[in-house]
Amino acid sequence: MPEIKITRSIDLKTAGPFVALIALFILGAFVNDAFLSSGNLSNILARSSFIGIVAIGATFVITAGGIDLSVGSMAAFISGCMILIMNSLMDKIESLPVLILIAIFASALIGAAAGCINGLLTTKAKIEAFIVTLGTMGIYRSLITYMADGGTLSLNFTVGDVYSEVYYGTLLGVPYPVWVFLCVAIIGYVLLNKTVFGRHCFAIGSNEKVALYSAIHVDRVKTMTYILQGICVSIATIIYVPRLGSASGQTGVLWELEAIAAVIIGGTMLKGGYGRIWGTVVGALILTLIGNILNLTDMISNYLNGAVQGIIVIAAVYLQRGAWRKRAPT
């Protein structure tokens, strides 16, 4: 009887981000003893939540073959709107929790509307997503600068004292933003991997024409991905505003780079057709760890954080192209 050999291969595309995360964690422990402190680890998780939530929305957009460069500017604009709403309602609504809930609801509506605009311009007006979101990036950044009159919009201290609990509060010792991040990730995973909508995102990103011939409502699905992106930006903004209590033209700068970097590092194909929510979560953690390690060491200036992220994006896309060419038939 012939001997049957069972071989197991490791999918580096899937395991790679997790291996990199573990390697960075070990590096951080060696770089500085303070890295493993509960305060630092809690800070890493909380800070990764903002970009992670935005990146989960970006995973849907990129999986369906799109791109959104406006997320940072959108976050700044939504932050400014929330602060203006809360400040203006201070004299009209006595209950601060109710006031904050109104601002949160407004944030979700603005985010969904902003995403819908990007989606409709891309699908109905047939303008390239890169051009559309590049344009709206400038529009939102200009609007928040105008709203702040070139300066900074600050949240009323009374409201800020109550609202700050959203960022600084904890549940079972874990910051609230981390719980929100986890919930969004779970919902995103189910939506992308367990629903018809998610399968349609994969199909459209793989081949839009074939998806159209397969009776998939391509325009509707692509528009929905941008709406999801806008909602994710608004959720990130909701937990970001109580951290600083202000908004300006500099709010959310490079968020689009970090979000796209987290998605690509996590294994999602930039050309579309393949997306991984948990990979994106790991990608966001990796980016935050890199920034944290740079802050804890004098070997490389933390001002080079953006340069490091840019190099990582280029390297990740290059490696993806190499893997794609190896799989392509000759």
N, C-alpha and C positions, 0 to 999 in steps of 0.2 A: 504493500500500500504506500503510495507516494506521500512524502512528508509535506504537510501544508505549512507554509511560512506566512505569518501575519506581520505585516510591516505597518508602522504608524508614521505618518509624516506630519510635521508641524506647519501649519499655514502661517508663514511669516507675515503675510499681509494682515492677518487677523491678530496674531500674537505680538507683532512688532511694537505697536503703541504701548502695550502693557509691559513688555520687556523694558522699553525706554523709560516708562514711568518708574519702574522698580529701580533701574540704574540711577536715575536722577535722585530718587529718594535716598539711596545709599550714598551718593555723592554729597548730597546736602548734609547728611549726618556726619560725614568726614570733614566738610568745610567748616562747620561751626556747631558747637555744642548746643547753641540756642535753637537750632533747626528743629530738634525733636521736642521742644517745649510745647505744652498744650496750647499756649497762647499763639505761638507761631503756626502750628498746624491748623488751629481754628481759623486763623487769619487767611491761610492759604485756601482753605475750603470756601470761606465766605467770599474772598476776592475772585475765585474761579467761577463762582455762581453767576456773576453778571455776564461774562463772556460766554460761559457755558450755555446759558439759556438762549442768548442771541444765536450762538452757533448751532443749537438744535433746530431753530427755525431755518438757518442757512443750509442745514443738511437737506431739508425738503426742497429748497429752491435749487440747490446744486444737483441733487439727485435727479430732478426733473429737467436738467439741462440749462438752468438759469444762473444768474449771479445777482447779488444785491450789494452795491457799494455804498448805499445810503444809510446803513444801520446806525453808524456813529452819530451822524448828523440828525437822524430821526430821533435817537435817544436824547440828544441835547434839546431838540425842539419840544419833545414830549415832557421832558423835565421842566422846561421853562413854563409850559402850559399848566402843568400840575401846580407849580409854585404860585403862579398868578391866580389860579382858581382858588387855592386854599387861602391866600392872602386876601383876596377880594371878598370871600365869604365869611371872614372872621367876624365882622360886625352884624352878619345876617343870620348866622347859625350858631347857637350857643353850644351845641354838642360837638366837641372836637372829633370824636370817632366818626360821627355822621359826616362831618365836613371832609374828613380824610377818605371815607368810603366814596363820597361823590367824586373826589379828585381821582381816585383809583379807577372808578367806572369810566370817567372821562378819558383817562389815559388809555384804557383798553379800546375805547371807541376811536380815539385819534390814531392809535397804532394800527388798528384794523383798516381804517380809512386810508392811511398812508400806504399800507401794503396793497390795498385794492387799487389805488392810483397807479402804483408801479406795475401791478399785474395787468391792468387794462391797457395801459400805454404799450406794454410789451406784446400783449396778445391781440388786442383789437386795432391799435394803431400800427402794429407790425414794426415797431422800433426795437432795435437791438437792446437787450436788457442792460448791457454794459453802458450804452449811451443814456438810457432812461434813468438808471440809478445814479449815474455820474451827474446827470442834471439835477435830480432831486436831492442829491447830496449837497450840492451848492445851494439849492433853494432853502433847505431846512437849516443849514449852517448860517445862511444870511438872515433868515427869519429870527432865529434865537439871538443873533447879534443885534438885530433891530429891536427886538422886544426888550433886551437888556440895555439898550442905548449904548452899545459898545462896552458895557461893563459887566456886572454880575447881578443876577436876580437871586435874592436871598429869602429863604423861607422864614416866616414869622417865628420868633423864638418860642412862643407859647405853643404853637402847633408843632414845632420841631421837637420839643421835649416829649410830646406824646407820640409823634410819628417815629422818633428815633428807635422805639422799641422794636419796630419791624426789622431793623438791621441788627441792632445790638442785643435783642432778646434771644433767649435760647429755649429749646425744648429737649429735655433729656440730655442737657449739656451740649447740644449741637445747635449752632446759630440758625435762626429761622431761614435766612437765604439758602442755606444748604438743603433744608427740607423742601423748599420751593423748587430748587434745582433738581432734586431727586424726583419730585412729583412730575415736573415737566418732562424729565428724561423718560420716565416710565410711560407717560401718556404718548410722548413722541415715538417711543419704540413700538408700542401697540399700534399706533396709527400708521407707521411706516411699514411694519412687518406683518401685521395681522389683519389688515383691512384691504378692501378693494381699492380705496384711494391710494394706499401705499404702493400696491402693485401697479397701478396706473402711473405713478411717479417713476417707478423703475422702467416701465415700458416706454414712456415718453422720452426719458433721458437716454435710453438705449437707441431708439430710432423713432423720431417724432412722426415721420410719414407713415411708417408701419402701424404705429399706435392709432393714427387718424383713420387708416383703412380698417382697423380693428374695431371701429365704432366707439373709440374712447373720446370723450369730450375734452380734447387737448387744451383748448383755451380755458375752459372752466377749471380743469385741474391745475394748470400752471398759475392761473390767477389765485386759486386757493392757497398755493404754496407761498405766494407773496403776502397774502393776508395772514397766514400762519406766522410768517417772518415778522410782520408788523406787530402781531399780538405778543410774540416772544420778546420783541424789543420793549414793548410797553410793560411786560412783566418784569423784565430786567430793570427798567427805569423805576418801577414802583418800589423795588428794594434798594435801588441805588440812591434815590433822592434823600432818604433819611440819613444816609451815610455822610454826605457833605452838606446837605441843607441849602444847596445853591445850584445855579445853572448859568453857564456862560457860553460864549463861542468856542471855548476850549473843551467843553464837556463832550465826552465820547470820542475824542480824537484817537484815531488808529483802532477803534473798535472793529471796523470792517476788516482790517488786516488781521487782527487777532481772531475774529470769528472764522474767517476763511481759513486761516492757519490751523485752527483747532479742527475744522472739518477735514482738511486735507491730511493732517497728521493722523487723524483717526481712521483713515483708510477709505474715505469717500472719494470716488473718482471725480476729478474736476470737470471732466467732459460729460459727466452725467451717467445715469444708468445703474449706479451702484452706490448705496449709502449705508452708513452704520452709525446709529444713534449712540451706542455705548462707546464706540471708537471716538466719537466727537467729545463725549464726556471726558474720556482719558486725554484727548488732545488739549482740552481746556485746562485740565489739571497740569499737564506737562508745561504749557506756556506759563502758568502761574508759578510753577516750581522753578522754572528758569529765571524768571524775574526775582523770585524770592532768594534764590541762591546768589544771583548777582548782587543783591543788596547785602548779603551776609559775607561776601568776600571782597577783597581789594584787588583780586587778580584781573578782573575786567570791570570797567565802569558800568554802573547800572544805567547810565545814560545811553548805553549801546544796546539796551533791551530791544528796541525797535529794529535795529540792524540784525540782531540775532534772530528775531522772529522772521524777518524778511529772508534771511539765508535759509531758515528751516522750510519756509514755504517753497522756495525755489528748489531746494534739495528734494523735498517730498514729491513735488510734481515731476521732477526728473526721474526719480525712482519709479513713480507710477508709470511713466511713459516706457521705461525700460521693461517693467513687468508686463505691460500691455503688448509690447512688440514681441516678447518671448512667447506670449499666448497666441498671438495672431498666426493664422495659417500661412505657410510660405508657398 
